[in-house]
Amino acid sequence: MVMRDPELSPVESEARLFGRYVLGREVNERTVLLYAQAVETKKFGDDDERDLRFVRRHPWALAAVDGARALAAPRCTLRARLILMAAVLETRPEYCDDFLPVERPPWYGAVMALTLVRAGLAALLGFALLPFVR
């Protein structure tokens, strides 16, 4: 079970979750604040936020639900907020190296192929989870 800080608002805990998902590590407080401000400023569609509530309660399901929504509903609020977090992270100097190209060894293609297989399996799991998102 994931412990949640009672001091954090839902948007702040969402920012931390999305930051870990995009970067693979924790993001700093300034990034959390910038994401929260961007969410307040940006007007998202009127579609419901069931996906957001579900992944806040079940952080382990984020990759699966994201994969399914990327295929079934790419303009949903969950996807829009993930893209917003990626945009915030790209503008932060401390994370810029994570978004710049690096030289890879020739065998890295095999790693990418395995990553694609894993993403496909996550999307399949996500489609199985979608009926339970509420």
Secondary structure, DSSP 8 states (H G I E B T S, - for coil): -----TTS-HHHHHHHHHHHHHHSS---HHHHHHHHHHHHHS---SS--HHHHHHHH-GGGHHHHHHHHHHH-TTSHHHHHHHHHHHHHHH-GGGGGGGS-----TTHHHHHHHHHHHHHHHHHHHHHHGGG--
